[in-house]
Amino acid sequence: MSWVAAVARLRARREPGVLVTVATVRGHAPRRAGAKLVVGRTETWGSIGGGNIEAVAIDRARELSGTAGPEPEMMEFALNDKVTGRHGVQCCGGSVTLLLEPLPVVQAVAVFGIGHVGLELARILARHDLDLHLTDSRPDMLTGERLGVLADAVAQIHVHHTPLLPEEVLSELPPGAHVLIMTHDHAEDAALCDAALRTTGLGSIGLIGSSAKWARFRQRLAAEGGHDAAAIARIKTPIGTAGITGKEPATIAVSVAADLLRTFEQTVLQEVPDPVDAELRLRAPA
């Protein structure tokens, strides 16, 4: 498997990893500059030459993957019989510098309602490296022609057409996904708010609308949904950056996107627990 395909696999799994590249080579070494290795939680793809340098790089890559906000870093190796590595000796005679580039799990955002504001918001968010889920119960909102403005997106776009129960998409979202509710129908918005509060593992929940709308929703969520005040307080409304009062769709979208980007910076995306590690922890003695 090519390193590009391996990186794509990690992205699809929403699994953190590290791309290791042979940055420089002096003298004799197992691989030339440019050789790459992709390191996941339990798998690796490619090779930077095997032996001590590869084993040490894998160890360090997995350490990086387990930290919050890892930064790229360089590692240097002298390949001679005077240097004993953690995993043995490599005496090719040269030296190698490795570049380790973390591949973190990207943020995920789900926009429910791709009307005027929703589409403008999608256009902004699509310029960022994230998983963007677009959901609408109206098929004409999700046509290829209408979403053509997202053709050059940096984000990975996932389109969900759910004519009956758009709230079912919530259970399909990755852990930590941020939810923005802005459909054309207040009844649909209310159902989504109720379902979002019942869905475990979501990130922030935002609802577009006025204070009068929120007062009705808050009462309904408590009386009919049985949600307590702490749960209801998880829903942020109005959404957007305070002080931006324009009502044009593009203005609202800029405000909402700015507020969401600030939320990204204030929170650390929770990684999906490794099933093997989780099982070992359960078996560990108290």
Secondary structure, DSSP 8 states (H G I E B T S, - for coil): --HHHHHHHHHHHT--EEEEEEEEEESS-SS-TT-EEEE-SS-EEE-S-SHHHHHHHHHHHHHHHTSSS---EEEEEE-STT--BTTB---SSSEEEEEEEEE----EEEEE--SHHHHHHHHHHTTSSSEEEEEES-GGGS-TTGGGGGTT-SSEEEEEE-SS-GGGGGGGS-TT-EEEE--S-HHHHHHHHHHHHHSTT---EEE-S-HHHHHHHHHHHHHTT---HHHHTTEE-S-S-TT----SHHHHHHHHHHHHHHHHHHS-------HHHHHHHHHS--
